Amino acid sequence: EGINNKIKVLKRTAYGYRNYSHFRDRILLMTRLYVPQTNKKDQATTYAA
């Protein structure tokens, strides 16, 4: 129920997404079903600088 409501709200507010993959990615990020992978080596160098 909660996830369906979040998707419906996003669908109304994000009317202008250019393609479906961006819309799908936004749904996955919003529902926390997808967490982007980060390169830990790059993070260590950016924090050290």
C-alpha positions in Angstrom: 0.0 0.0 0.0 2.7 2.5 1.0 4.9 1.9 -2.0 2.0 2.0 -4.4 1.0 5.4 -3.0 4.6 6.7 -3.3 4.7 5.6 -6.9 1.3 7.3 -7.7 2.5 10.6 -6.1 5.8 10.4 -8.0 3.8 9.8 -11.2 1.8 12.9 -10.7 4.7 15.1 -9.7 7.2 13.8 -12.3 5.0 14.3 -15.3 7.9 15.4 -17.5 10.5 12.6 -17.3 12.0 12.1 -20.7 12.2 8.4 -20.7 10.9 5.4 -18.7 14.3 4.4 -17.3 14.7 7.7 -15.5 11.2 7.3 -14.0 12.0 3.7 -13.0 15.3 4.7 -11.4 13.5 7.4 -9.4 10.9 4.9 -8.1 13.7 2.5 -7.1 15.6 5.2 -5.3 12.5 6.6 -3.6 11.4 3.2 -2.3 15.0 2.3 -1.4 14.9 -0.9 -3.4 18.0 0.2 -5.3 21.1 1.7 -3.8 23.7 3.0 -6.2 27.1 1.5 -5.9 30.0 3.8 -5.0 33.6 3.3 -5.6 35.2 3.3 -2.2 38.7 4.0 -3.6 37.5 7.3 -5.1 35.7 8.3 -1.9 38.8 7.8 0.1 40.8 10.1 -2.1 38.1 12.8 -2.2 37.8 12.9 1.6 41.5 13.1 2.0 41.9 16.1 -0.2 
